[in-house]
Amino acid sequence: MTSINELEVKILEINKESIIRTLETYGAVKIFEGDLYSRHYANSSGKIRIRKAGDMVYITKKTAFVYHDIKHALELETYIGDFDTFCHMLDLLGFKMVKEIHKHRVSYILEDIHYDIDTW
């Protein structure tokens, strides 16, 4: 299990190619490129996300708040085996799917900063 303190800033309507060129010029390393499939579930005890990224499937519990337009989150995350089976288990446990997302992502690391560039 991984615990992550995340600060998230979203910037819309970027020039994707220019941003990628700049990241690579400064030595950023591409760590992922592919499609992401996410399902967000909720019940009376909170929300969780199941995400498939390439061959990896993981579950995340996020506790989030916004401060000065920056999203802060404590994430607890672990890898699971099968996306569809786990989603079915959540249905059986009384969780309700509240959101489903499909997007293409390119991810980079530069120093200690993780950059995700999404296309919907």
CNS distance restraints for C-alpha pairs under 8 A (distance, minus, plus):
assign (resid   1 and name CA) (resid  76 and name CA) 6.85 0.50 0.50
assign (resid   1 and name CA) (resid  77 and name CA) 5.56 0.50 0.50
assign (resid   1 and name CA) (resid  78 and name CA) 4.59 0.50 0.50
assign (resid   1 and name CA) (resid  79 and name CA) 7.65 0.50 0.50
assign (resid   2 and name CA) (resid  75 and name CA) 7.81 0.50 0.50
assign (resid   2 and name CA) (resid  76 and name CA) 5.73 0.50 0.50
assign (resid   2 and name CA) (resid  77 and name CA) 5.14 0.50 0.50
assign (resid   2 and name CA) (resid  78 and name CA) 6.28 0.50 0.50
assign (resid   3 and name CA) (resid  74 and name CA) 7.07 0.50 0.50
assign (resid   3 and name CA) (resid  75 and name CA) 5.56 0.50 0.50
assign (resid   3 and name CA) (resid  76 and name CA) 4.67 0.50 0.50
assign (resid   3 and name CA) (resid  77 and name CA) 6.47 0.50 0.50
assign (resid   4 and name CA) (resid  73 and name CA) 7.94 0.50 0.50
assign (resid   4 and name CA) (resid  74 and name CA) 5.75 0.50 0.50
assign (resid   4 and name CA) (resid  75 and name CA) 5.04 0.50 0.50
assign (resid   4 and name CA) (resid  76 and name CA) 6.62 0.50 0.50
assign (resid   5 and name CA) (resid  72 and name CA) 7.39 0.50 0.50
assign (resid   5 and name CA) (resid  73 and name CA) 5.87 0.50 0.50
assign (resid   5 and name CA) (resid  74 and name CA) 4.73 0.50 0.50
assign (resid   5 and name CA) (resid  75 and name CA) 6.43 0.50 0.50
assign (resid   6 and name CA) (resid  71 and name CA) 7.90 0.50 0.50
assign (resid   6 and name CA) (resid  72 and name CA) 5.62 0.50 0.50
assign (resid   6 and name CA) (resid  73 and name CA) 5.03 0.50 0.50
assign (resid   6 and name CA) (resid  74 and name CA) 6.24 0.50 0.50
assign (resid   6 and name CA) (resid  75 and name CA) 7.32 0.50 0.50
assign (resid   7 and name CA) (resid  70 and name CA) 6.61 0.50 0.50
assign (resid   7 and name CA) (resid  71 and name CA) 5.70 0.50 0.50
assign (resid   7 and name CA) (resid  72 and name CA) 4.65 0.50 0.50
assign (resid   7 and name CA) (resid  73 and name CA) 6.57 0.50 0.50
assign (resid   8 and name CA) (resid  70 and name CA) 5.96 0.50 0.50
assign (resid   8 and name CA) (resid  71 and name CA) 4.98 0.50 0.50
assign (resid   8 and name CA) (resid  72 and name CA) 6.36 0.50 0.50
assign (resid   9 and name CA) (resid  69 and name CA) 7.79 0.50 0.50
assign (resid   9 and name CA) (resid  70 and name CA) 5.59 0.50 0.50
assign (resid   9 and name CA) (resid  71 and name CA) 6.55 0.50 0.50
assign (resid  14 and name CA) (resid  19 and name CA) 7.68 0.50 0.50
assign (resid  15 and name CA) (resid  19 and name CA) 6.29 0.50 0.50
assign (resid  16 and name CA) (resid  20 and name CA) 6.20 0.50 0.50
assign (resid  16 and name CA) (resid 117 and name CA) 7.33 0.50 0.50
assign (resid  17 and name CA) (resid  21 and name CA) 6.16 0.50 0.50
assign (resid  18 and name CA) (resid  22 and name CA) 6.18 0.50 0.50
assign (resid  19 and name CA) (resid  23 and name CA) 6.16 0.50 0.50
assign (resid  20 and name CA) (resid  24 and name CA) 6.11 0.50 0.50
assign (resid  21 and name CA) (resid  25 and name CA) 6.01 0.50 0.50
assign (resid  22 and name CA) (resid  26 and name CA) 6.36 0.50 0.50
assign (resid  23 and name CA) (resid  27 and name CA) 6.48 0.50 0.50
assign (resid  23 and name CA) (resid  28 and name CA) 5.22 0.50 0.50
assign (resid  23 and name CA) (resid 108 and name CA) 7.78 0.50 0.50
assign (resid  23 and name CA) (resid 110 and name CA) 7.57 0.50 0.50
assign (resid  24 and name CA) (resid  28 and name CA) 4.95 0.50 0.50
assign (resid  24 and name CA) (resid  29 and name CA) 7.03 0.50 0.50
assign (resid  26 and name CA) (resid 110 and name CA) 7.83 0.50 0.50
assign (resid  27 and name CA) (resid 110 and name CA) 6.75 0.50 0.50
assign (resid  28 and name CA) (resid 108 and name CA) 5.95 0.50 0.50
assign (resid  28 and name CA) (resid 109 and name CA) 5.40 0.50 0.50
assign (resid  28 and name CA) (resid 110 and name CA) 4.43 0.50 0.50
assign (resid  28 and name CA) (resid 111 and name CA) 7.70 0.50 0.50
assign (resid  29 and name CA) (resid 108 and name CA) 5.31 0.50 0.50
assign (resid  29 and name CA) (resid 109 and name CA) 5.34 0.50 0.50
assign (resid  29 and name CA) (resid 110 and name CA) 6.58 0.50 0.50
assign (resid  30 and name CA) (resid 106 and name CA) 7.41 0.50 0.50
assign (resid  30 and name CA) (resid 107 and name CA) 5.81 0.50 0.50
assign (resid  30 and name CA) (resid 108 and name CA) 4.35 0.50 0.50
assign (resid  30 and name CA) (resid 109 and name CA) 6.63 0.50 0.50
assign (resid  31 and name CA) (resid 106 and name CA) 7.88 0.50 0.50
assign (resid  31 and name CA) (resid 107 and name CA) 5.60 0.50 0.50
assign (resid  31 and name CA) (resid 108 and name CA) 5.48 0.50 0.50
assign (resid  31 and name CA) (resid 109 and name CA) 6.95 0.50 0.50
assign (resid  32 and name CA) (resid 105 and name CA) 7.44 0.50 0.50
assign (resid  32 and name CA) (resid 106 and name CA) 5.67 0.50 0.50
assign (resid  32 and name CA) (resid 107 and name CA) 5.02 0.50 0.50
assign (resid  32 and name CA) (resid 108 and name CA) 7.18 0.50 0.50
assign (resid  33 and name CA) (resid 104 and name CA) 7.52 0.50 0.50
assign (resid  33 and name CA) (resid 105 and name CA) 5.61 0.50 0.50
assign (resid  33 and name CA) (resid 106 and name CA) 4.36 0.50 0.50
assign (resid  33 and name CA) (resid 107 and name CA) 6.37 0.50 0.50
assign (resid  34 and name CA) (resid  53 and name CA) 6.94 0.50 0.50
assign (resid  34 and name CA) (resid  54 and name CA) 6.25 0.50 0.50
assign (resid  34 and name CA) (resid 104 and name CA) 5.60 0.50 0.50
assign (resid  34 and name CA) (resid 105 and name CA) 5.59 0.50 0.50
assign (resid  34 and name CA) (resid 106 and name CA) 6.73 0.50 0.50
assign (resid  35 and name CA) (resid  53 and name CA) 6.26 0.50 0.50
assign (resid  35 and name CA) (resid  54 and name CA) 6.67 0.50 0.50
assign (resid  35 and name CA) (resid 102 and name CA) 7.10 0.50 0.50
assign (resid  35 and name CA) (resid 103 and name CA) 5.74 0.50 0.50
assign (resid  35 and name CA) (resid 104 and name CA) 4.34 0.50 0.50
assign (resid  35 and name CA) (resid 105 and name CA) 6.13 0.50 0.50
assign (resid  36 and name CA) (resid  51 and name CA) 6.83 0.50 0.50
assign (resid  36 and name CA) (resid  52 and name CA) 5.67 0.50 0.50
assign (resid  36 and name CA) (resid  53 and name CA) 4.84 0.50 0.50
assign (resid  36 and name CA) (resid  54 and name CA) 7.27 0.50 0.50
assign (resid  36 and name CA) (resid 101 and name CA) 7.77 0.50 0.50
assign (resid  36 and name CA) (resid 102 and name CA) 5.65 0.50 0.50
assign (resid  36 and name CA) (resid 103 and name CA) 5.36 0.50 0.50
assign (resid  36 and name CA) (resid 104 and name CA) 6.00 0.50 0.50
assign (resid  36 and name CA) (resid 105 and name CA) 6.84 0.50 0.50
assign (resid  37 and name CA) (resid  51 and name CA) 5.60 0.50 0.50
assign (resid  37 and name CA) (resid  52 and name CA) 5.16 0.50 0.50
assign (resid  37 and name CA) (resid  53 and name CA) 6.82 0.50 0.50
assign (resid  37 and name CA) (resid 100 and name CA) 7.56 0.50 0.50
assign (resid  37 and name CA) (resid 101 and name CA) 5.80 0.50 0.50
assign (resid  37 and name CA) (resid 102 and name CA) 4.70 0.50 0.50
assign (resid  37 and name CA) (resid 103 and name CA) 6.86 0.50 0.50
assign (resid  38 and name CA) (resid  49 and name CA) 6.67 0.50 0.50
assign (resid  38 and name CA) (resid  50 and name CA) 5.59 0.50 0.50
assign (resid  38 and name CA) (resid  51 and name CA) 4.31 0.50 0.50
assign (resid  38 and name CA) (resid  52 and name CA) 6.43 0.50 0.50
assign (resid  38 and name CA) (resid 100 and name CA) 5.66 0.50 0.50
assign (resid  38 and name CA) (resid 101 and name CA) 5.07 0.50 0.50
assign (resid  38 and name CA) (resid 102 and name CA) 6.53 0.50 0.50
assign (resid  39 and name CA) (resid  49 and name CA) 5.73 0.50 0.50
assign (resid  39 and name CA) (resid  50 and name CA) 5.33 0.50 0.50
assign (resid  39 and name CA) (resid  51 and name CA) 6.56 0.50 0.50
assign (resid  39 and name CA) (resid  87 and name CA) 7.99 0.50 0.50
assign (resid  39 and name CA) (resid  97 and name CA) 6.68 0.50 0.50
assign (resid  39 and name CA) (resid  98 and name CA) 7.67 0.50 0.50
assign (resid  39 and name CA) (resid  99 and name CA) 5.80 0.50 0.50
assign (resid  39 and name CA) (resid 100 and name CA) 4.50 0.50 0.50
assign (resid  39 and name CA) (resid 101 and name CA) 6.47 0.50 0.50
assign (resid  40 and name CA) (resid  47 and name CA) 7.00 0.50 0.50
assign (resid  40 and name CA) (resid  48 and name CA) 5.84 0.50 0.50
assign (resid  40 and name CA) (resid  49 and name CA) 4.45 0.50 0.50
assign (resid  40 and name CA) (resid  50 and name CA) 6.46 0.50 0.50
assign (resid  40 and name CA) (resid  97 and name CA) 5.71 0.50 0.50
assign (resid  40 and name CA) (resid  98 and name CA) 5.67 0.50 0.50
assign (resid  40 and name CA) (resid  99 and name CA) 5.06 0.50 0.50
assign (resid  40 and name CA) (resid 100 and name CA) 6.32 0.50 0.50
assign (resid  41 and name CA) (resid  47 and name CA) 5.54 0.50 0.50
assign (resid  41 and name CA) (resid  48 and name CA) 5.38 0.50 0.50
assign (resid  41 and name CA) (resid  49 and name CA) 6.22 0.50 0.50
assign (resid  41 and name CA) (resid  90 and name CA) 7.82 0.50 0.50
assign (resid  41 and name CA) (resid  95 and name CA) 5.81 0.50 0.50
assign (resid  41 and name CA) (resid  96 and name CA) 5.28 0.50 0.50
assign (resid  41 and name CA) (resid  97 and name CA) 4.31 0.50 0.50
assign (resid  41 and name CA) (resid  98 and name CA) 5.52 0.50 0.50
assign (resid  41 and name CA) (resid  99 and name CA) 7.22 0.50 0.50
assign (resid  42 and name CA) (resid  46 and name CA) 5.56 0.50 0.50
assign (resid  42 and name CA) (resid  47 and name CA) 4.26 0.50 0.50
assign (resid  42 and name CA) (resid  48 and name CA) 6.45 0.50 0.50
assign (resid  42 and name CA) (resid  95 and name CA) 5.31 0.50 0.50
assign (resid  42 and name CA) (resid  96 and name CA) 5.42 0.50 0.50
assign (resid  42 and name CA) (resid  97 and name CA) 6.55 0.50 0.50
assign (resid  42 and name CA) (resid  98 and name CA) 6.71 0.50 0.50
assign (resid  43 and name CA) (resid  47 and name CA) 6.63 0.50 0.50
assign (resid  43 and name CA) (resid  94 and name CA) 6.84 0.50 0.50
assign (resid  43 and name CA) (resid  95 and name CA) 4.95 0.50 0.50
assign (resid  43 and name CA) (resid  96 and name CA) 6.45 0.50 0.50
assign (resid  47 and name CA) (resid  61 and name CA) 6.64 0.50 0.50
assign (resid  47 and name CA) (resid  62 and name CA) 7.28 0.50 0.50
assign (resid  48 and name CA) (resid  59 and name CA) 6.97 0.50 0.50
assign (resid  48 and name CA) (resid  60 and name CA) 5.64 0.50 0.50
assign (resid  48 and name CA) (resid  61 and name CA) 4.72 0.50 0.50
assign (resid  48 and name CA) (resid  62 and name CA) 6.73 0.50 0.50
assign (resid  49 and name CA) (resid  59 and name CA) 5.62 0.50 0.50
assign (resid  49 and name CA) (resid  60 and name CA) 5.13 0.50 0.50
assign (resid  49 and name CA) (resid  61 and name CA) 6.59 0.50 0.50
assign (resid  50 and name CA) (resid  57 and name CA) 7.21 0.50 0.50
assign (resid  50 and name CA) (resid  58 and name CA) 5.82 0.50 0.50
assign (resid  50 and name CA) (resid  59 and name CA) 4.57 0.50 0.50
assign (resid  50 and name CA) (resid  60 and name CA) 6.53 0.50 0.50
assign (resid  50 and name CA) (resid  83 and name CA) 7.19 0.50 0.50
assign (resid  50 and name CA) (resid  87 and name CA) 7.42 0.50 0.50
assign (resid  51 and name CA) (resid  57 and name CA) 5.63 0.50 0.50
assign (resid  51 and name CA) (resid  58 and name CA) 5.52 0.50 0.50
assign (resid  51 and name CA) (resid  59 and name CA) 6.47 0.50 0.50
assign (resid  51 and name CA) (resid  83 and name CA) 7.50 0.50 0.50
assign (resid  52 and name CA) (resid  56 and name CA) 5.73 0.50 0.50
assign (resid  52 and name CA) (resid  57 and name CA) 4.43 0.50 0.50
assign (resid  52 and name CA) (resid  58 and name CA) 6.70 0.50 0.50
assign (resid  52 and name CA) (resid  83 and name CA) 6.76 0.50 0.50
assign (resid  53 and name CA) (resid  57 and name CA) 6.39 0.50 0.50
assign (resid  56 and name CA) (resid  79 and name CA) 7.34 0.50 0.50
assign (resid  57 and name CA) (resid  79 and name CA) 5.84 0.50 0.50
assign (resid  57 and name CA) (resid  80 and name CA) 5.61 0.50 0.50
assign (resid  57 and name CA) (resid  81 and name CA) 6.44 0.50 0.50
assign (resid  57 and name CA) (resid  82 and name CA) 6.76 0.50 0.50
assign (resid  57 and name CA) (resid  83 and name CA) 6.14 0.50 0.50
assign (resid  58 and name CA) (resid  77 and name CA) 6.84 0.50 0.50
assign (resid  58 and name CA) (resid  78 and name CA) 5.57 0.50 0.50
assign (resid  58 and name CA) (resid  79 and name CA) 4.09 0.50 0.50
assign (resid  58 and name CA) (resid  80 and name CA) 5.19 0.50 0.50
assign (resid  58 and name CA) (resid  81 and name CA) 7.97 0.50 0.50
assign (resid  59 and name CA) (resid  77 and name CA) 5.66 0.50 0.50
assign (resid  59 and name CA) (resid  78 and name CA) 5.69 0.50 0.50
assign (resid  59 and name CA) (resid  79 and name CA) 6.33 0.50 0.50
assign (resid  59 and name CA) (resid  80 and name CA) 6.88 0.50 0.50
assign (resid  60 and name CA) (resid  75 and name CA) 6.44 0.50 0.50
assign (resid  60 and name CA) (resid  76 and name CA) 5.62 0.50 0.50
assign (resid  60 and name CA) (resid  77 and name CA) 4.39 0.50 0.50
assign (resid  60 and name CA) (resid  78 and name CA) 6.81 0.50 0.50
assign (resid  61 and name CA) (resid  75 and name CA) 5.72 0.50 0.50
assign (resid  61 and name CA) (resid  76 and name CA) 5.22 0.50 0.50
assign (resid  61 and name CA) (resid  77 and name CA) 6.48 0.50 0.50
assign (resid  62 and name CA) (resid  73 and name CA) 6.24 0.50 0.50
assign (resid  62 and name CA) (resid  74 and name CA) 5.78 0.50 0.50
assign (resid  62 and name CA) (resid  75 and name CA) 4.59 0.50 0.50
assign (resid  62 and name CA) (resid  76 and name CA) 6.55 0.50 0.50
assign (resid  63 and name CA) (resid  73 and name CA) 5.43 0.50 0.50
assign (resid  63 and name CA) (resid  74 and name CA) 5.26 0.50 0.50
assign (resid  63 and name CA) (resid  75 and name CA) 6.53 0.50 0.50
assign (resid  64 and name CA) (resid  71 and name CA) 6.93 0.50 0.50
assign (resid  64 and name CA) (resid  72 and name CA) 5.59 0.50 0.50
assign (resid  64 and name CA) (resid  73 and name CA) 4.11 0.50 0.50
assign (resid  64 and name CA) (resid  74 and name CA) 6.44 0.50 0.50
assign (resid  65 and name CA) (resid  71 and name CA) 5.94 0.50 0.50
assign (resid  65 and name CA) (resid  72 and name CA) 5.43 0.50 0.50
assign (resid  65 and name CA) (resid  73 and name CA) 6.42 0.50 0.50
assign (resid  66 and name CA) (resid  70 and name CA) 5.52 0.50 0.50
assign (resid  66 and name CA) (resid  71 and name CA) 4.45 0.50 0.50
assign (resid  66 and name CA) (resid  72 and name CA) 5.90 0.50 0.50
assign (resid  67 and name CA) (resid  71 and name CA) 6.52 0.50 0.50
assign (resid  67 and name CA) (resid  72 and name CA) 7.27 0.50 0.50
assign (resid  80 and name CA) (resid  86 and name CA) 7.94 0.50 0.50
assign (resid  81 and name CA) (resid  86 and name CA) 8.00 0.50 0.50
assign (resid  82 and name CA) (resid  86 and name CA) 6.10 0.50 0.50
assign (resid  83 and name CA) (resid  87 and name CA) 6.21 0.50 0.50
assign (resid  84 and name CA) (resid  88 and name CA) 6.18 0.50 0.50
assign (resid  85 and name CA) (resid  89 and name CA) 6.25 0.50 0.50
assign (resid  86 and name CA) (resid  90 and name CA) 6.34 0.50 0.50
assign (resid  87 and name CA) (resid  91 and name CA) 6.43 0.50 0.50
assign (resid  88 and name CA) (resid  92 and name CA) 6.34 0.50 0.50
assign (resid  89 and name CA) (resid  93 and name CA) 6.19 0.50 0.50
assign (resid  90 and name CA) (resid  94 and name CA) 6.44 0.50 0.50
assign (resid  90 and name CA) (resid  95 and name CA) 5.32 0.50 0.50
assign (resid  90 and name CA) (resid  96 and name CA) 7.72 0.50 0.50
assign (resid  91 and name CA) (resid  95 and name CA) 5.23 0.50 0.50
assign (resid  91 and name CA) (resid  96 and name CA) 6.30 0.50 0.50
assign (resid  91 and name CA) (resid  97 and name CA) 7.79 0.50 0.50
assign (resid 102 and name CA) (resid 120 and name CA) 7.05 0.50 0.50
assign (resid 103 and name CA) (resid 118 and name CA) 6.50 0.50 0.50
assign (resid 103 and name CA) (resid 119 and name CA) 5.75 0.50 0.50
assign (resid 103 and name CA) (resid 120 and name CA) 4.73 0.50 0.50
assign (resid 104 and name CA) (resid 118 and name CA) 5.60 0.50 0.50
assign (resid 104 and name CA) (resid 119 and name CA) 5.12 0.50 0.50
assign (resid 104 and name CA) (resid 120 and name CA) 6.48 0.50 0.50
assign (resid 105 and name CA) (resid 116 and name CA) 6.49 0.50 0.50
assign (resid 105 and name CA) (resid 117 and name CA) 5.59 0.50 0.50
assign (resid 105 and name CA) (resid 118 and name CA) 4.50 0.50 0.50
assign (resid 105 and name CA) (resid 119 and name CA) 6.45 0.50 0.50
assign (resid 106 and name CA) (resid 116 and name CA) 5.82 0.50 0.50
assign (resid 106 and name CA) (resid 117 and name CA) 5.21 0.50 0.50
assign (resid 106 and name CA) (resid 118 and name CA) 6.57 0.50 0.50
assign (resid 107 and name CA) (resid 114 and name CA) 7.12 0.50 0.50
assign (resid 107 and name CA) (resid 115 and name CA) 5.54 0.50 0.50
assign (resid 107 and name CA) (resid 116 and name CA) 4.47 0.50 0.50
assign (resid 107 and name CA) (resid 117 and name CA) 6.31 0.50 0.50
assign (resid 108 and name CA) (resid 114 and name CA) 5.87 0.50 0.50
assign (resid 108 and name CA) (resid 115 and name CA) 5.08 0.50 0.50
assign (resid 108 and name CA) (resid 116 and name CA) 6.56 0.50 0.50
assign (resid 109 and name CA) (resid 113 and name CA) 5.73 0.50 0.50
assign (resid 109 and name CA) (resid 114 and name CA) 4.68 0.50 0.50
assign (resid 109 and name CA) (resid 115 and name CA) 6.20 0.50 0.50
assign (resid 110 and name CA) (resid 114 and name CA) 6.66 0.50 0.50
assign (resid 110 and name CA) (resid 115 and name CA) 7.88 0.50 0.50
